[in-house]
């Protein structure tokens, strides 16, 4: 699983790339971020999943921090 923070001025995004076998972990990370930060999400792919969380920069930073804490659990 690869987690990447990308900032484009006021709009930012977090891109999470994972394999299909990490499906439950990915869902847990995305759910935690969506419940605690007002961001939107988009998911593409079947075998290799690419999930993008996007929104205002401060909200996406908060989501990135939450995701990093959840990964370490």
PDB file of N, CA, C and O in Angstrom:
ATOM      1  N   UNK A   1       0.843  -1.164   0.000  1.00  0.00           N
ATOM      2  CA  UNK A   1       0.000   0.000   0.000  1.00  0.00           C
ATOM      3  C   UNK A   1       0.896   1.238   0.000  1.00  0.00           C
ATOM      4  O   UNK A   1       1.833   1.339   0.792  1.00  0.00           O
ATOM      5  N   UNK A   2       0.598   2.171  -0.893  1.00  0.00           N
ATOM      6  CA  UNK A   2       1.379   3.395  -1.009  1.00  0.00           C
ATOM      7  C   UNK A   2       0.445   4.584  -0.804  1.00  0.00           C
ATOM      8  O   UNK A   2      -0.605   4.673  -1.439  1.00  0.00           O
ATOM      9  N   UNK A   3       0.833   5.494   0.085  1.00  0.00           N
ATOM     10  CA  UNK A   3       0.031   6.674   0.407  1.00  0.00           C
ATOM     11  C   UNK A   3       0.839   7.911   0.028  1.00  0.00           C
ATOM     12  O   UNK A   3       2.000   8.050   0.413  1.00  0.00           O
ATOM     13  N   UNK A   4       0.208   8.806  -0.731  1.00  0.00           N
ATOM     14  CA  UNK A   4       0.912   9.975  -1.265  1.00  0.00           C
ATOM     15  C   UNK A   4       0.047  11.222  -1.084  1.00  0.00           C
ATOM     16  O   UNK A   4      -1.140  11.209  -1.410  1.00  0.00           O
ATOM     17  N   UNK A   5       0.641  12.299  -0.563  1.00  0.00           N
ATOM     18  CA  UNK A   5      -0.044  13.583  -0.399  1.00  0.00           C
ATOM     19  C   UNK A   5       0.401  14.506  -1.525  1.00  0.00           C
ATOM     20  O   UNK A   5       1.600  14.684  -1.740  1.00  0.00           O
ATOM     21  N   UNK A   6      -0.562  15.102  -2.253  1.00  0.00           N
ATOM     22  CA  UNK A   6      -0.263  16.004  -3.369  1.00  0.00           C
ATOM     23  C   UNK A   6      -0.998  17.311  -3.132  1.00  0.00           C
ATOM     24  O   UNK A   6      -2.215  17.321  -2.947  1.00  0.00           O
ATOM     25  N   UNK A   7      -0.253  18.424  -3.137  1.00  0.00           N
ATOM     26  CA  UNK A   7      -0.837  19.736  -2.900  1.00  0.00           C
ATOM     27  C   UNK A   7      -0.768  20.574  -4.172  1.00  0.00           C
ATOM     28  O   UNK A   7       0.286  20.692  -4.796  1.00  0.00           O
ATOM     29  N   UNK A   8      -1.902  21.150  -4.544  1.00  0.00           N
ATOM     30  CA  UNK A   8      -1.978  22.047  -5.695  1.00  0.00           C
ATOM     31  C   UNK A   8      -2.614  23.363  -5.264  1.00  0.00           C
ATOM     32  O   UNK A   8      -3.726  23.685  -5.683  1.00  0.00           O
ATOM     33  N   UNK A   9      -1.921  24.111  -4.443  1.00  0.00           N
ATOM     34  CA  UNK A   9      -2.479  25.369  -3.960  1.00  0.00           C
ATOM     35  C   UNK A   9      -3.522  25.131  -2.891  1.00  0.00           C
ATOM     36  O   UNK A   9      -3.235  24.512  -1.866  1.00  0.00           O
ATOM     37  N   UNK A  10      -4.747  25.623  -3.122  1.00  0.00           N
ATOM     38  CA  UNK A  10      -5.813  25.495  -2.141  1.00  0.00           C
ATOM     39  C   UNK A  10      -6.449  24.103  -2.152  1.00  0.00           C
ATOM     40  O   UNK A  10      -7.030  23.677  -1.154  1.00  0.00           O
ATOM     41  N   UNK A  11      -6.339  23.403  -3.272  1.00  0.00           N
ATOM     42  CA  UNK A  11      -6.904  22.061  -3.404  1.00  0.00           C
ATOM     43  C   UNK A  11      -5.780  21.044  -3.254  1.00  0.00           C
ATOM     44  O   UNK A  11      -4.700  21.216  -3.818  1.00  0.00           O
ATOM     45  N   UNK A  12      -6.039  19.983  -2.490  1.00  0.00           N
ATOM     46  CA  UNK A  12      -5.040  18.939  -2.286  1.00  0.00           C
ATOM     47  C   UNK A  12      -5.709  17.577  -2.418  1.00  0.00           C
ATOM     48  O   UNK A  12      -6.935  17.466  -2.417  1.00  0.00           O
ATOM     49  N   UNK A  13      -4.876  16.543  -2.533  1.00  0.00           N
ATOM     50  CA  UNK A  13      -5.425  15.191  -2.597  1.00  0.00           C
ATOM     51  C   UNK A  13      -4.455  14.201  -1.990  1.00  0.00           C
ATOM     52  O   UNK A  13      -3.243  14.418  -1.967  1.00  0.00           O
ATOM     53  N   UNK A  14      -5.017  13.104  -1.496  1.00  0.00           N
ATOM     54  CA  UNK A  14      -4.252  11.978  -0.988  1.00  0.00           C
ATOM     55  C   UNK A  14      -4.574  10.807  -1.904  1.00  0.00           C
ATOM     56  O   UNK A  14      -5.739  10.461  -2.097  1.00  0.00           O
ATOM     57  N   UNK A  15      -3.536  10.200  -2.466  1.00  0.00           N
ATOM     58  CA  UNK A  15      -3.712   9.063  -3.369  1.00  0.00           C
ATOM     59  C   UNK A  15      -3.219   7.819  -2.639  1.00  0.00           C
ATOM     60  O   UNK A  15      -2.081   7.768  -2.172  1.00  0.00           O
ATOM     61  N   UNK A  16      -4.092   6.814  -2.545  1.00  0.00           N
ATOM     62  CA  UNK A  16      -3.752   5.545  -1.903  1.00  0.00           C
ATOM     63  C   UNK A  16      -3.797   4.465  -2.976  1.00  0.00           C
ATOM     64  O   UNK A  16      -4.840   4.219  -3.581  1.00  0.00           O
ATOM     65  N   UNK A  17      -2.657   3.825  -3.205  1.00  0.00           N
ATOM     66  CA  UNK A  17      -2.578   2.741  -4.187  1.00  0.00           C
ATOM     67  C   UNK A  17      -2.426   1.432  -3.420  1.00  0.00           C
ATOM     68  O   UNK A  17      -1.566   1.312  -2.546  1.00  0.00           O
ATOM     69  N   UNK A  18      -3.268   0.446  -3.751  1.00  0.00           N
ATOM     70  CA  UNK A  18      -3.201  -0.825  -3.042  1.00  0.00           C
ATOM     71  C   UNK A  18      -3.574  -1.966  -3.969  1.00  0.00           C
ATOM     72  O   UNK A  18      -4.104  -1.753  -5.059  1.00  0.00           O
ATOM     73  N   UNK A  19      -3.291  -3.172  -3.523  1.00  0.00           N
ATOM     74  CA  UNK A  19      -3.622  -4.389  -4.258  1.00  0.00           C
ATOM     75  C   UNK A  19      -4.945  -4.928  -3.723  1.00  0.00           C
ATOM     76  O   UNK A  19      -5.352  -4.568  -2.619  1.00  0.00           O
ATOM     77  N   UNK A  20      -5.609  -5.768  -4.470  1.00  0.00           N
ATOM     78  CA  UNK A  20      -6.932  -6.270  -4.117  1.00  0.00           C
ATOM     79  C   UNK A  20      -6.920  -7.031  -2.785  1.00  0.00           C
ATOM     80  O   UNK A  20      -7.939  -7.063  -2.095  1.00  0.00           O
ATOM     81  N   UNK A  21      -5.798  -7.637  -2.415  1.00  0.00           N
ATOM     82  CA  UNK A  21      -5.738  -8.390  -1.167  1.00  0.00           C
ATOM     83  C   UNK A  21      -5.786  -7.490   0.063  1.00  0.00           C
ATOM     84  O   UNK A  21      -6.056  -7.974   1.162  1.00  0.00           O
ATOM     85  N   UNK A  22      -5.533  -6.196  -0.094  1.00  0.00           N
ATOM     86  CA  UNK A  22      -5.574  -5.244   1.023  1.00  0.00           C
ATOM     87  C   UNK A  22      -6.902  -4.497   1.070  1.00  0.00           C
ATOM     88  O   UNK A  22      -6.968  -3.372   1.565  1.00  0.00           O
ATOM     89  N   UNK A  23      -7.953  -5.118   0.560  1.00  0.00           N
ATOM     90  CA  UNK A  23      -9.269  -4.492   0.431  1.00  0.00           C
ATOM     91  C   UNK A  23      -9.832  -4.035   1.778  1.00  0.00           C
ATOM     92  O   UNK A  23     -10.319  -2.909   1.883  1.00  0.00           O
ATOM     93  N   UNK A  24      -9.778  -4.866   2.789  1.00  0.00           N
ATOM     94  CA  UNK A  24     -10.344  -4.514   4.102  1.00  0.00           C
ATOM     95  C   UNK A  24      -9.574  -3.373   4.763  1.00  0.00           C
ATOM     96  O   UNK A  24     -10.167  -2.470   5.352  1.00  0.00           O
ATOM     97  N   UNK A  25      -8.269  -3.425   4.660  1.00  0.00           N
ATOM     98  CA  UNK A  25      -7.446  -2.360   5.243  1.00  0.00           C
ATOM     99  C   UNK A  25      -7.714  -1.025   4.555  1.00  0.00           C
ATOM    100  O   UNK A  25      -7.810   0.010   5.215  1.00  0.00           O
ATOM    101  N   UNK A  26      -7.834  -1.049   3.224  1.00  0.00           N
ATOM    102  CA  UNK A  26      -8.128   0.161   2.467  1.00  0.00           C
ATOM    103  C   UNK A  26      -9.474   0.746   2.876  1.00  0.00           C
ATOM    104  O   UNK A  26      -9.586   1.955   3.084  1.00  0.00           O
ATOM    105  N   UNK A  27     -10.488  -0.092   2.993  1.00  0.00           N
ATOM    106  CA  UNK A  27     -11.810   0.384   3.403  1.00  0.00           C
ATOM    107  C   UNK A  27     -11.778   0.991   4.797  1.00  0.00           C
ATOM    108  O   UNK A  27     -12.433   2.004   5.045  1.00  0.00           O
ATOM    109  N   UNK A  28     -11.022   0.382   5.713  1.00  0.00           N
ATOM    110  CA  UNK A  28     -10.908   0.916   7.073  1.00  0.00           C
ATOM    111  C   UNK A  28     -10.252   2.297   7.071  1.00  0.00           C
ATOM    112  O   UNK A  28     -10.693   3.198   7.785  1.00  0.00           O
ATOM    113  N   UNK A  29      -9.195   2.460   6.265  1.00  0.00           N
ATOM    114  CA  UNK A  29      -8.500   3.744   6.196  1.00  0.00           C
ATOM    115  C   UNK A  29      -9.394   4.829   5.609  1.00  0.00           C
ATOM    116  O   UNK A  29      -9.466   5.935   6.144  1.00  0.00           O
ATOM    117  N   UNK A  30     -10.074   4.514   4.513  1.00  0.00           N
ATOM    118  CA  UNK A  30     -10.924   5.505   3.845  1.00  0.00           C
ATOM    119  C   UNK A  30     -12.111   5.872   4.728  1.00  0.00           C
ATOM    120  O   UNK A  30     -12.468   7.047   4.818  1.00  0.00           O
ATOM    121  N   UNK A  31     -12.726   4.891   5.381  1.00  0.00           N
ATOM    122  CA  UNK A  31     -13.855   5.175   6.268  1.00  0.00           C
ATOM    123  C   UNK A  31     -13.445   6.070   7.431  1.00  0.00           C
ATOM    124  O   UNK A  31     -14.175   6.992   7.798  1.00  0.00           O
ATOM    125  N   UNK A  32     -12.272   5.798   8.012  1.00  0.00           N
ATOM    126  CA  UNK A  32     -11.797   6.627   9.122  1.00  0.00           C
ATOM    127  C   UNK A  32     -11.578   8.066   8.672  1.00  0.00           C
ATOM    128  O   UNK A  32     -11.930   9.003   9.388  1.00  0.00           O
ATOM    129  N   UNK A  33     -11.000   8.243   7.492  1.00  0.00           N
ATOM    130  CA  UNK A  33     -10.746   9.599   6.985  1.00  0.00           C
ATOM    131  C   UNK A  33     -12.052  10.319   6.647  1.00  0.00           C
ATOM    132  O   UNK A  33     -12.200  11.504   6.947  1.00  0.00           O
ATOM    133  N   UNK A  34     -12.996   9.614   6.027  1.00  0.00           N
ATOM    134  CA  UNK A  34     -14.259  10.252   5.642  1.00  0.00           C
ATOM    135  C   UNK A  34     -15.113  10.615   6.848  1.00  0.00           C
ATOM    136  O   UNK A  34     -15.843  11.606   6.810  1.00  0.00           O
ATOM    137  N   UNK A  35     -15.034   9.828   7.918  1.00  0.00           N
ATOM    138  CA  UNK A  35     -15.821  10.126   9.114  1.00  0.00           C
ATOM    139  C   UNK A  35     -15.275  11.322   9.894  1.00  0.00           C
ATOM    140  O   UNK A  35     -16.037  12.030  10.552  1.00  0.00           O
ATOM    141  N   UNK A  36     -13.965  11.550   9.824  1.00  0.00           N
ATOM    142  CA  UNK A  36     -13.347  12.590  10.651  1.00  0.00           C
ATOM    143  C   UNK A  36     -12.963  13.859   9.913  1.00  0.00           C
ATOM    144  O   UNK A  36     -12.629  14.858  10.551  1.00  0.00           O
ATOM    145  N   UNK A  37     -13.002  13.851   8.570  1.00  0.00           N
ATOM    146  CA  UNK A  37     -12.631  15.039   7.799  1.00  0.00           C
ATOM    147  C   UNK A  37     -13.603  15.205   6.630  1.00  0.00           C
ATOM    148  O   UNK A  37     -13.991  14.218   6.005  1.00  0.00           O
ATOM    149  N   UNK A  38     -13.998  16.445   6.329  1.00  0.00           N
ATOM    150  CA  UNK A  38     -14.935  16.678   5.217  1.00  0.00           C
ATOM    151  C   UNK A  38     -14.242  16.649   3.855  1.00  0.00           C
ATOM    152  O   UNK A  38     -13.990  17.693   3.255  1.00  0.00           O
ATOM    153  N   UNK A  39     -13.941  15.456   3.381  1.00  0.00           N
ATOM    154  CA  UNK A  39     -13.300  15.282   2.080  1.00  0.00           C
ATOM    155  C   UNK A  39     -14.162  14.368   1.216  1.00  0.00           C
ATOM    156  O   UNK A  39     -15.028  13.657   1.725  1.00  0.00           O
ATOM    157  N   UNK A  40     -13.921  14.391  -0.091  1.00  0.00           N
ATOM    158  CA  UNK A  40     -14.611  13.513  -1.025  1.00  0.00           C
ATOM    159  C   UNK A  40     -13.644  12.417  -1.457  1.00  0.00           C
ATOM    160  O   UNK A  40     -12.429  12.560  -1.320  1.00  0.00           O
ATOM    161  N   UNK A  41     -14.194  11.319  -1.980  1.00  0.00           N
ATOM    162  CA  UNK A  41     -13.328  10.219  -2.403  1.00  0.00           C
ATOM    163  C   UNK A  41     -13.759   9.678  -3.744  1.00  0.00           C
ATOM    164  O   UNK A  41     -14.928   9.744  -4.125  1.00  0.00           O
ATOM    165  N   UNK A  42     -12.782   9.141  -4.451  1.00  0.00           N
ATOM    166  CA  UNK A  42     -13.010   8.508  -5.747  1.00  0.00           C
ATOM    167  C   UNK A  42     -12.130   7.268  -5.809  1.00  0.00           C
ATOM    168  O   UNK A  42     -10.946   7.331  -5.479  1.00  0.00           O
ATOM    169  N   UNK A  43     -12.703   6.132  -6.234  1.00  0.00           N
ATOM    170  CA  UNK A  43     -11.955   4.881  -6.311  1.00  0.00           C
ATOM    171  C   UNK A  43     -12.060   4.316  -7.721  1.00  0.00           C
ATOM    172  O   UNK A  43     -13.144   4.282  -8.305  1.00  0.00           O
ATOM    173  N   UNK A  44     -10.926   3.872  -8.267  1.00  0.00           N
ATOM    174  CA  UNK A  44     -10.897   3.244  -9.585  1.00  0.00           C
ATOM    175  C   UNK A  44     -10.049   1.981  -9.506  1.00  0.00           C
ATOM    176  O   UNK A  44      -9.248   1.808  -8.587  1.00  0.00           O
ATOM    177  N   UNK A  45     -10.238   1.114 -10.475  1.00  0.00           N
ATOM    178  CA  UNK A  45      -9.426  -0.086 -10.578  1.00  0.00           C
ATOM    179  C   UNK A  45     -10.089  -1.292  -9.955  1.00  0.00           C
ATOM    180  O   UNK A  45     -10.963  -1.169  -9.096  1.00  0.00           O
ATOM    181  N   UNK A  46      -9.662  -2.459 -10.401  1.00  0.00           N
ATOM    182  CA  UNK A  46     -10.192  -3.699  -9.865  1.00  0.00           C
ATOM    183  C   UNK A  46      -9.101  -4.495  -9.160  1.00  0.00           C
ATOM    184  O   UNK A  46      -9.227  -4.802  -7.974  1.00  0.00           O
ATOM    185  N   UNK A  47      -8.049  -4.827  -9.863  1.00  0.00           N
ATOM    186  CA  UNK A  47      -6.954  -5.584  -9.264  1.00  0.00           C
ATOM    187  C   UNK A  47      -6.025  -4.661  -8.479  1.00  0.00           C
ATOM    188  O   UNK A  47      -5.653  -4.963  -7.345  1.00  0.00           O
ATOM    189  N   UNK A  48      -5.658  -3.552  -9.078  1.00  0.00           N
ATOM    190  CA  UNK A  48      -4.876  -2.516  -8.403  1.00  0.00           C
ATOM    191  C   UNK A  48      -5.815  -1.351  -8.137  1.00  0.00           C
ATOM    192  O   UNK A  48      -6.233  -0.672  -9.075  1.00  0.00           O
ATOM    193  N   UNK A  49      -6.153  -1.108  -6.875  1.00  0.00           N
ATOM    194  CA  UNK A  49      -7.107  -0.075  -6.496  1.00  0.00           C
ATOM    195  C   UNK A  49      -6.375   1.251  -6.291  1.00  0.00           C
ATOM    196  O   UNK A  49      -5.332   1.301  -5.638  1.00  0.00           O
ATOM    197  N   UNK A  50      -6.928   2.313  -6.852  1.00  0.00           N
ATOM    198  CA  UNK A  50      -6.397   3.664  -6.647  1.00  0.00           C
ATOM    199  C   UNK A  50      -7.527   4.494  -6.065  1.00  0.00           C
ATOM    200  O   UNK A  50      -8.520   4.766  -6.739  1.00  0.00           O
ATOM    201  N   UNK A  51      -7.371   4.895  -4.812  1.00  0.00           N
ATOM    202  CA  UNK A  51      -8.372   5.692  -4.123  1.00  0.00           C
ATOM    203  C   UNK A  51      -7.812   7.092  -3.926  1.00  0.00           C
ATOM    204  O   UNK A  51      -6.687   7.260  -3.457  1.00  0.00           O
ATOM    205  N   UNK A  52      -8.608   8.098  -4.288  1.00  0.00           N
ATOM    206  CA  UNK A  52      -8.194   9.490  -4.159  1.00  0.00           C
ATOM    207  C   UNK A  52      -9.146  10.209  -3.229  1.00  0.00           C
ATOM    208  O   UNK A  52     -10.359  10.200  -3.440  1.00  0.00           O
ATOM    209  N   UNK A  53      -8.594  10.835  -2.194  1.00  0.00           N
ATOM    210  CA  UNK A  53      -9.353  11.704  -1.297  1.00  0.00           C
ATOM    211  C   UNK A  53      -8.965  13.127  -1.649  1.00  0.00           C
ATOM    212  O   UNK A  53      -7.777  13.440  -1.719  1.00  0.00           O
ATOM    213  N   UNK A  54      -9.939  13.994  -1.873  1.00  0.00           N
ATOM    214  CA  UNK A  54      -9.618  15.351  -2.296  1.00  0.00           C
ATOM    215  C   UNK A  54     -10.542  16.358  -1.616  1.00  0.00           C
ATOM    216  O   UNK A  54     -11.634  16.022  -1.158  1.00  0.00           O
ATOM    217  N   UNK A  55     -10.063  17.612  -1.566  1.00  0.00           N
ATOM    218  CA  UNK A  55     -10.815  18.693  -0.950  1.00  0.00           C
ATOM    219  C   UNK A  55      -9.886  19.840  -0.602  1.00  0.00           C
ATOM    220  O   UNK A  55      -8.802  19.973  -1.170  1.00  0.00           O
ATOM    221  N   UNK A  56     -10.329  20.681   0.353  1.00  0.00           N
ATOM    222  CA  UNK A  56      -9.487  21.789   0.800  1.00  0.00           C
ATOM    223  C   UNK A  56      -8.216  21.244   1.442  1.00  0.00           C
ATOM    224  O   UNK A  56      -8.205  20.161   2.026  1.00  0.00           O
ATOM    225  N   UNK A  57      -7.157  22.020   1.318  1.00  0.00           N
ATOM    226  CA  UNK A  57      -5.852  21.540   1.751  1.00  0.00           C
ATOM    227  C   UNK A  57      -5.809  21.187   3.241  1.00  0.00           C
ATOM    228  O   UNK A  57      -5.252  20.151   3.605  1.00  0.00           O
ATOM    229  N   UNK A  58      -6.385  22.022   4.106  1.00  0.00           N
ATOM    230  CA  UNK A  58      -6.315  21.726   5.544  1.00  0.00           C
ATOM    231  C   UNK A  58      -7.139  20.494   5.902  1.00  0.00           C
ATOM    232  O   UNK A  58      -6.761  19.753   6.810  1.00  0.00           O
ATOM    233  N   UNK A  59      -8.252  20.255   5.214  1.00  0.00           N
ATOM    234  CA  UNK A  59      -9.054  19.063   5.467  1.00  0.00           C
ATOM    235  C   UNK A  59      -8.332  17.804   4.981  1.00  0.00           C
ATOM    236  O   UNK A  59      -8.370  16.764   5.639  1.00  0.00           O
ATOM    237  N   UNK A  60      -7.681  17.906   3.833  1.00  0.00           N
ATOM    238  CA  UNK A  60      -6.969  16.750   3.284  1.00  0.00           C
ATOM    239  C   UNK A  60      -5.742  16.437   4.127  1.00  0.00           C
ATOM    240  O   UNK A  60      -5.389  15.269   4.287  1.00  0.00           O
ATOM    241  N   UNK A  61      -5.090  17.455   4.665  1.00  0.00           N
ATOM    242  CA  UNK A  61      -3.959  17.214   5.571  1.00  0.00           C
ATOM    243  C   UNK A  61      -4.406  16.454   6.808  1.00  0.00           C
ATOM    244  O   UNK A  61      -3.721  15.542   7.271  1.00  0.00           O
ATOM    245  N   UNK A  62      -5.561  16.837   7.338  1.00  0.00           N
ATOM    246  CA  UNK A  62      -6.120  16.143   8.493  1.00  0.00           C
ATOM    247  C   UNK A  62      -6.424  14.683   8.132  1.00  0.00           C
ATOM    248  O   UNK A  62      -6.133  13.776   8.911  1.00  0.00           O
ATOM    249  N   UNK A  63      -7.007  14.461   6.956  1.00  0.00           N
ATOM    250  CA  UNK A  63      -7.302  13.097   6.501  1.00  0.00           C
ATOM    251  C   UNK A  63      -6.014  12.288   6.325  1.00  0.00           C
ATOM    252  O   UNK A  63      -5.972  11.109   6.678  1.00  0.00           O
ATOM    253  N   UNK A  64      -4.970  12.910   5.786  1.00  0.00           N
ATOM    254  CA  UNK A  64      -3.684  12.228   5.605  1.00  0.00           C
ATOM    255  C   UNK A  64      -3.101  11.828   6.956  1.00  0.00           C
ATOM    256  O   UNK A  64      -2.572  10.726   7.102  1.00  0.00           O
ATOM    257  N   UNK A  65      -3.194  12.706   7.932  1.00  0.00           N
ATOM    258  CA  UNK A  65      -2.699  12.407   9.273  1.00  0.00           C
ATOM    259  C   UNK A  65      -3.472  11.244   9.897  1.00  0.00           C
ATOM    260  O   UNK A  65      -2.883  10.369  10.532  1.00  0.00           O
ATOM    261  N   UNK A  66      -4.791  11.243   9.712  1.00  0.00           N
ATOM    262  CA  UNK A  66      -5.635  10.165  10.234  1.00  0.00           C
ATOM    263  C   UNK A  66      -5.275   8.837   9.567  1.00  0.00           C
ATOM    264  O   UNK A  66      -5.197   7.806  10.235  1.00  0.00           O
ATOM    265  N   UNK A  67      -5.057   8.863   8.257  1.00  0.00           N
ATOM    266  CA  UNK A  67      -4.717   7.649   7.525  1.00  0.00           C
ATOM    267  C   UNK A  67      -3.366   7.111   8.001  1.00  0.00           C
ATOM    268  O   UNK A  67      -3.214   5.902   8.178  1.00  0.00           O
ATOM    269  N   UNK A  68      -2.397   7.984   8.206  1.00  0.00           N
ATOM    270  CA  UNK A  68      -1.080   7.538   8.673  1.00  0.00           C
ATOM    271  C   UNK A  68      -1.160   6.928  10.058  1.00  0.00           C
ATOM    272  O   UNK A  68      -0.449   5.966  10.349  1.00  0.00           O
ATOM    273  N   UNK A  69      -2.016   7.470  10.925  1.00  0.00           N
ATOM    274  CA  UNK A  69      -2.189   6.891  12.251  1.00  0.00           C
ATOM    275  C   UNK A  69      -2.882   5.533  12.178  1.00  0.00           C
ATOM    276  O   UNK A  69      -2.534   4.624  12.932  1.00  0.00           O
ATOM    277  N   UNK A  70      -3.850   5.382  11.286  1.00  0.00           N
ATOM    278  CA  UNK A  70      -4.570   4.115  11.134  1.00  0.00           C
ATOM    279  C   UNK A  70      -3.673   3.022  10.553  1.00  0.00           C
ATOM    280  O   UNK A  70      -3.811   1.853  10.914  1.00  0.00           O
ATOM    281  N   UNK A  71      -2.768   3.388   9.669  1.00  0.00           N
ATOM    282  CA  UNK A  71      -1.867   2.397   9.069  1.00  0.00           C
ATOM    283  C   UNK A  71      -0.965   1.794  10.131  1.00  0.00           C
ATOM    284  O   UNK A  71      -0.659   0.603  10.079  1.00  0.00           O
ATOM    285  N   UNK A  72      -0.536   2.601  11.096  1.00  0.00           N
ATOM    286  CA  UNK A  72       0.384   2.109  12.120  1.00  0.00           C
ATOM    287  C   UNK A  72      -0.298   1.212  13.143  1.00  0.00           C
ATOM    288  O   UNK A  72       0.393   0.565  13.930  1.00  0.00           O
ATOM    289  N   UNK A  73      -1.625   1.147  13.162  1.00  0.00           N
ATOM    290  CA  UNK A  73      -2.333   0.278  14.121  1.00  0.00           C
ATOM    291  C   UNK A  73      -2.240  -1.155  13.736  1.00  0.00           C
ATOM    292  O   UNK A  73      -2.779  -2.017  14.431  1.00  0.00           O
TER     293      UNK A  73
END
